Amino acid sequence: MTTPDTPSTPSSTAALASRADVPTDVPGRYAKQLVSHLGRKVEFVEDRGSWTADVNGSVARITVGDGVLVLEAEASDTESLARMEHALGSHLERFGQRNELRVAWQRSGTAPA
C-alpha cells in the first residue's frame, strides 16, 4: 500500500495539523461518499484525486491513494482541529462500518501562543 505524497502545508493561520491514513480496498468510493455527504454543508474543491474544503478557517482534505484513504485536518486551535477530525472521521467510520474502517488521527504542529 502506498500513500499519496500530498504536501501538508497548513494555511497561514493553521498551527495544528492532523492526518489519518485509512486502509481500504475502495478508497475512491469512500472519498466520493464522504465528499458528497459533507458537501451538503461545505464546498469541496477537487484537484486530481484530492478534495479540500475551508470551514471557518480550518481545512479538511480527503485524498485517494493506492489502497488508502488519507484524511487531513488543519486548524489554528485544538478545539477546531478536534471538530474537523470528528466530522471527517465519524462519517467515514459510519460509512465503512461493514468493512470495519477505523480512523486513527496523528497530530503534528504546535498550539498557538
N, C-alpha and C positions, 0 to 999 in steps of 0.2 A: 504494500500500500504506500502510495506517495502522497504527500501533502503539497498543495499549491504554494508556490513561493510568492504569496501576496504580501507586499510590504505593509507592515503595521505602522503606518505613520499617523499618529493621532492628530486631530485637528489642533489648531493653535491654542485652544482653550483646554483641551483634554490633557490631564496629567496622569490619568489612570487608564489602563487597558486590560482586557481580559480576552482569552481565547479558549475555545473548546474544539477539539478535533473529535468528531463523532464517526466511528467506523460504520459503514453501511454499504450494502451491495447496490443500492439505488440512491446515491446522493442527489442526483438531478431531480428525481421525483419528489424527495422531501424538501429540497430547496424551493421548487415550484409551489408546493403546497404551503410552505411556511410564508413565502413572499405573497402568495395570493391571499392568505388569511390575514396576515399583518398589514397587507397593503390596503385593506379596507379603512384603516385608520391613519396610516402614514404612507407617504410616497417613496417607493424604492426606485432607484436608478440602476439600470442594468449595464454592465460593461464586461463582455467576454467571460461569461460564466460566474460572475460575481454581482451581487446586488447590494446596494448601500442606501441607507436611509439616515437622515438627520432628524433627531427628535429632541427639540428644545436644547440644542447644543451638544447632545450626546449622539454618538454614531453607532449604528448597527450595520454589520457586514456579514453576508452569507455567501460562501464561496464553495463551488463544487470542485472536488478533487477526485483523484483516482481511488475509489473505494472509501472516500471520506467526505464528510460534510463539515466545513470549517465555519464556526460561528465566532465573530469577533465583536467586542463592545468597547467603546471608548467614552469616557466621561470626565468631568472636572472634579467630581466628588464621589465618595464611596456609595452614598445613597442612590445617586443617579445611575452609577455603574451597576449596582445590585438590581435596580428596576429593569435595566436593559437586559442583564443576564437572565432574570426571571422571565421576562417577556419572550425572549428567544428560546431559552431552554425548556420552559414548561410546555410551550406549544409543541415543540419538536418531540419531546418525550411523550406527549399525549398522542400525536400523530403516529409515532413509531412504537407505541405500546405493544402491539402484536409482535414486533421484532425485537422487543426489549432494548430499545435505544436508550442510552444514558448519556447525559451531558455533564461533563466534569470540567469546570472552569479553572484556568490557570491565570492568575493575575500578575501584572507587571506594572511598572511605573511608580510614581511617588504621590503621596497625598499632598494636596495643595497646602501652602503655608498659611 
